[in-house]
């Protein structure tokens, strides 16, 4: 999912109205926007609204998942106007990237994402990384001196969390966490995804850096945490693949699958078992030190006394002084233990950045999945603790060959394209169910699902390539997907429920034909949360 610049449908109606009314002064407009969106809706209200939602009435989505989506995409928690959807927009793979941030800043510089530029008291809430690299300031090691003691990281997508957050007790990290959140498994102070919401509010929603509950924001209620957790766990995939039984119908992608699994060609399957996020031996998410911090990063660094801070990954919360020597200088320059947790790879090709610090391997190339795969051929990775452990496991160093790296990247792009197509079909099928049952009643829900299905098809094109290019993945599938886009466009313009429904059915048929081109046993069980926005 997600390179489209389409905005997610957050609670911005009040701000749009203010712009239309002529609030041209940025500071005045931002303050008015904050007043307009900061009134919390009770969970009881959300549950009552969801009981009438056609997706809930039709049995497509549970009431709790619906209410959790409301908390996620709409609730400001009486803070600075941000919501969870500000950094995790549904129409951009639940993450932000440079293109998304650049386009949003051009179209709506007063969006709450940019609140640090609008309000002087929040000037230190973010750094220049937000605009330059779509990366955000994180006080993962505690709120001691938050303007200096920080790390800068890319924004994780929140897809397929139910498959990827179980912590692996065998990696030597302390408890918590019981679950992995964030790039270092350290995004939640209590080590749980449920608790991540509280920490996100304090980190990103605050009106001042004092972060005083009841003044700068309100904390989520336990019930809001419950439904937000239910929603997040329902996003993306609910299952893992069995790569041993998968077969790709593109010859190079199939070769990439084999290299991915071969310990003498790729070794990817050990730490990203079945192209997910889990360790092969345990099926749980294990932290590793892959040396990414040593390759350099374009991002800003925090400081401690007279030292520049590196990002030490997991384990530095509330320590009085740096405890980890990240570059071998003999002087601790980071909080943590140098380890980070793998993200799932099925969703990777269209959810950059690919590493916590937005590093780019080839300065002359694009920051894409090919560049990320090539990291594992670098001297930096070969010298890392994780690589040495793999060398011991297999009895020899990995020498990732250029052709294997290209094939592995193509395999990952094919998986991501299949995932995009499946979510598009899921949304179109839901729109068809609603059209059959409700005709034009709440047609807005049907059309939003159709629009989001089109976003997924656009994303499939982005990861699979131009169908006229000789290097495109599955050109016959891309031609069918293009026809599906045309059907969706005509369905959105339809003047009757019958015509809209017929166009949806036609689009489903095109998408189904396209999906058959990818391969065998690429079967994703998709969660209800993909139908929310």
N, C-alpha and C positions, 0 to 999 in steps of 0.2 A: 504494500500500500504506500502511496503517498508523495510523489513529487509534484502533484498538482498544486497550484497556488490558490485553489478555491478555499475560501474561509470556512472554518467550522462554524456551526450555528450556535454561538455562545450568547450570553445575555447582553447584547450590544444594542438592542433596539432603542434604549434611552439615549445612548450616545449619538446614534445616527439621527435621531430626532433633534438633538441639540445642534448638531452640525447644520441640519436643514434650517433651523431657526436662526442661524447666523452667529453662533459662538465662535468667532474666529481667533480669539486670543487663546494660545495653547494652554497656559496655566489655568485660566478661568474655565476653559472647556474641560480640562482634565478634572478639575475639582467638581464641576457640575456632573460630569460622567460618574465620578466616584459616588456622589450623592444619589444618582439615579439607580445604580446597580447594587448598592451596599445593603439594601434591605433584605434580610434573610427570609427565605421561605421555610416554614417549618416542615419537618419530615412528614408530619401528619397530612399537611397540604399536598406534599409531593405524592404520597401514597394514594390520596384521594384522586388526584389528577391522573395518576397512572392507572387507577381502576377503570377509568374511562378511555384510556389510550387504546386505539384500535389494535395495536400490536399485542397488547395484553389481553384484550377481549377475544382476539382470534387465537390465543394460545401460542403466539410466536415468541413472546418474551414474558418472563415472570414479573410480577409487580415489584419485587425487590430489586431486580436488575434494572427495571425502568426507573425506579426512584433513585437508585445508585447512580445512574447516568445523569439524572437531574442534579444530584450533589456534585458530580464530577465536572459537568460542563457549565453549570449555571451558578453554583454557590460561591459567593465571595467571602463568606465568613467575616463580614463586617470589616474587611481589610482594605487594601489599596485598589480594589477593582479587579484583580486577577482571579481567575478560576483555574482549576486543574487543566481545563481545556485550553488555557492560554498557551501553555507550553506543550500540550499533548492534543493538538487539534485532530479531530476524527478524519478530516479530509486531507491530512498530510501525514498519514501513517502513525498518528499519535506521537509525532515528534516534530521538531523544527530543524530546518537546515538553512544554509546561507541564502538560497534562492527564496525560500518562504519568508525569511526575515527581511530581506531586501525589498521584496514586493510589498509586504505588509507595511513596512516603514514608509514606502513611497505612497501607498494608497491611504493609510490611516496612521500617521505618526503619533496620534494620541491613543492608540490601542494600549490597554493595560500592560502588555508585554514590555512597553517602553516607559513604564512609570518612573524609572530611575532618571530618565532624561526630562521628565515633566515636573518633578517635585524635588526641590533642593535638599530636603531632609532625607531623601532616599538616593542621593547621588552615589553613595557607596554600596547600594544594593547590588549593582552590576558593574562590570568593567566594559571596556571597549570591545571585548570578545563577543558581546551579544550581537552587535551589528556586523562585526568583521568575520566572525566564525560561527555564529549561531550557538555560542557556548555561554553557559551561565555560571555565576558565582555560587559556590557551595561551601557552607561551613560544616563540612562533614566531621570535623574534629572538635566540634563544640562552638558555642557562641562567645568564647573568650576573644575579645578584640576582633569582632567580625569583619571590620574593614581591612584588616591586615592578615589575620590568620585564616586563610581561605585556600581553596583550590578552584580552578576553572575547568569545567567539564562540558562535553557535549550532552545533549538531552537524550536519555534513553527512550526508545519507544516502549509502549506498555502492552504490546501484543503477546499473546500466548504465555502469559505469566503462569498460568496453572501448570504448564509443562516445565517451567524453568527456574523456580525459586526455592526448591527444597535444598537446604544447605547440606553439604557433604562434611560429615564430622572428621573425615580422614585427612583434611588439608592443614591441620594444625592451628586453625584460627580458634579464637576463644568463643565462648557462648555468652551473650548472643553473638551471631544471629542464629535463629532457627530457619530463617528465610533470607534469600539473597535479594537485596534491593539496591539499585544504583550500580555504578560501574565497579565499585570495590566490594560489593556486598555490604556496604556500610551506609546506605541511604536512610536507614531507620534507626533511631537511637535505642529502641527496644528490640531490634532485630526481626521485626515482623512487617509484612506488607500492610496489615491493618493499621499499625502504628505509623506507617509512612505518611498517611494523610495528616496527622497532627504535626509531624516535622515539616512537611511541605508547607502547611499554613504558616508556621512560625518562620520558616526560611524565606518564602517567596511572597506571602500575602500581606506582610506587615506594613503598617503606616509609618513606622519609625524603626530605626535600628535598635531601639530599646527593647522591642519585642515583648511588650507587657500584655499578657492575656487580659481581655476585657477592656483594653484601651486601644491597642494597635491591631487587634483582631479578636475574634472569639474562637475558642477551640471547638472542634467537631464534637457532637454528642456521641456516646457509644453506639446509638442506633444509626446515626449517619455513617460512622465508621463501618458498621455491619453491612449496610447496603452498598456503600462505595466499594468495599471489598468484594461483595458479590458481583458487582458490575465489572470490576477490573479482572477478576478471575474468569469472566465470561467472554473476554475479548480474544480475538484471533483464533488460534487452534486450541483444541482440547486434547489432542493426541500427538504421539510421535510416529514418525514413519518407521518402517523396517527397510533400511537401505539395501540389505542383502537381497530382498525380493523385488526392489524397484528396478525397472528397466526404462531407460530414456530412449525415445525414438530418434533423437538427434545423435549422430555418431560421436561427435566430439564431446557433447554433454555426457554421453554414456561412458566415454573414456575418462572424463572428469570424475564421474561417480566412482569408477574403479580406482583411480588415483587417490581420491579422497579417503577411501577405505584401506588402501594398501600401505602398510607400515614402512615400506621401502620407497614409496613414491610421494606420499602426502602426509600420512599420520594424522590427518585432521579428525578422523573418527574417534580417536582416543578422548580428546577433550570436548569435542562437539559430536557426541554419539548420535547417529542417525540425523545429522545436520541440525541437531538441537543445541542445547546449552549444557548438557550433562556429561559427567565423566563416565567413560565406558564401563568401568569396573563396578560402579555403585548405582548408576542411574540418577545421581544427585549432582547439584551444581557445586563444583569444587573451585576454590580460588587458586590462581597460578601466578607466578612471577615470570612473565615472558619478556621482560626487559624493555617494554614499550616506553617507559619513562626515560630511557637512555638515548633514544633516537632523536630527541629534540621535539619541540612543539611550538606552534605559533601562538599559544595562549599565554595570558598574563599569569604571573606567579604571586603568591602571597609572601609575607615576610614575618620573621620572628626576630626581634631585637635588630641586629645588624646582618642577619642571614636571609638570603632568598630561599623561600620554601619550595621544594619539589612536592609533587603529589605522591604520597607514600601509600596510597591505597587503603586497605582494610586495617583497622585496629588502633587509630590514634585519638579517639574521642576523649576530650578533657584531660589529656596529659599535660603536665606543666611546661614541658619543653620538648623539642624534637627528639625522637628516639631512634630514627632510622637513617642510615648513611646510604642515600640512594645512588650516589655516583662513585663510591669507594674512595672518597677524599680523606677519610678519617675523622670527619666532623659530621655529626648528625644534621641533616638538612630537611627532614620530612617527619611527619607523624604517620605511623602505621607500620606495616611489615613488608611492603613492596608487592603485595598480591592484589590481583583483580579477578573478577569473576567473568566467565565467558557469556556473551549473549547468544541467543539462538540464531542459527545461520539461515534457516529457511526464509526468514523475513529480512535478511541482511542487505540484499542488493539495492533495495530502494529505501533504506533507512540509515543513510550516513548521519553522523560520523561512525567509523568502524572501530575506533579506539577511544578511550576516555579522553585523551588529550588532543583529538583531531589531527594527529600526526599524518603527514603525507610521505610516502616512501620515495616516490619518484617526483622530484620537484618540477620536472618538465612534463609530467603526465597529469591525468585527471585524478581527482580524489574519488575513485570508484572502487567497485569490488575487486577488480583486477589489481589495483594498487594495494589493496588490503591483503590479498593473497600473497603478493610478492614480499610482504613483510617477513614471511616465514622462510624466505631465502636469504634474508639479511644477516650480516655478521652479528648484529645486535641480538637477534633472536637466537642464533646458534650459540652465543655465549651466555644465554640466560639460564636461570635455575630450571625452568620448565623444560627447555631443550635438553639440558644435561640429564634430567630424569628420563626423558624419552630415549636418549642415547643409551642409557643403562638398560632400559626396558627391552630395546631391540638390538642391542649389541653393536650399534654403529651410528654415526651421525647421519642426519637427514641431509641429502643434497637435492633440494627441490629444483627440478629442471624447468626451464622457461616454458616449454610446451605443456608440461604437466600443470604448471601454475595457470596458464591460459585455459586449459581444459577444465580445471577445478572451478575457476571463476564462471565459465560458461555453464557448468552443471548447477552452480548456485543461482545463476540468473534464471535458468530453466525452472528450478524449484520455486523461486520467488514469483515467476510469471504464472505458474500453475496456481499458486496461493492467491494471487490477484484475481485470476479468472474465477476461482471457486467463490471468493467473497462477492464478486460481482454477481454471480449466479444466485448466491444466497439472498442477496438484496432484491434482485429481480423476482425471484420466487416469492419472497415476502410481499412485494408490491402486487404481484398477481393474486395472491391469497386475499389481500385487502380489497383489491378491485372486485374480485368475485363476490366477496361478502358484503362490502359496504358501498359499492359503486362509487359515487363521487363524494360521499360523506367522508370528511377528513381526507380529501384528496391530497392535501399538503403533505401528509405522511408518505403517501405513495410516490409523489414527485420527488421528495427528498431522497427516498431510497433509490429511485431511478438515477438521480443526479450523482449520488455516491457510488452507484454501480458503474456509472460512466467514468468516475474518477479512478476506480480500480482498473478499468480497461485502459485508460490513459497510462496508468502506472505499468501495466503489462507491456505496453508499447515501449515505455522508457527503458525497461530492463531487458527487453528482447530485441530491440533494434528496429530500424526502418525495414519494412517488408521488401523494399526494392534493393536493399543492400545484400551483397553476396554473403555477408557474415551474419545476417539476421537469423535468429532462432525461430523455427517453425513458421516460415512465411505464409503457408496455407492457413495456419491458425490466425495469424495477424490479419489476413484478408477477411476472415470470418468475423473477427473482433471489430474490424472497421465497419462492417455491415451492421453489427450489433449496435455500435455507436449511432449509426444513422437511424436505426429503429427507435432507439431511446430518444433521440432528438425529436423525431416525429411524435412519439408518445407524449413527450413533455408539451408539445404544441397542440395536442389533440383537443378537440372541442367537446368530446363526450367520453363518458366512462367506458363505453363499449370500444371506441377506437383506441383509447389509452390501453385498455386491457389487451387488445389484439396486438398492439405494437410491443407490449411487454412480452407476450407469448412468442412473438417473432424473434425478439432479442434473446430470449432464453434459448431458443433453438439454435441461433447462431453461436452463442457462447458454448453451448453443449458440444456442437460440432468442433469448435476450436479446441476445446479441452481434450478431446479424444486424440489430438495430435501429439500430446506431450509424452506419454509413456504409460507404463503399467504399474499398478500398485502405488501410485502417488495419491493416496487417499487421506484427505483432511477432514476431521470432525470439527466443525466450526461452532463457536459459541454464540449465544443469543445477543451478546453485547455488540456484535457487529451490525445489528439492526438499529442501534441507538445513535443519536447525534446531538 
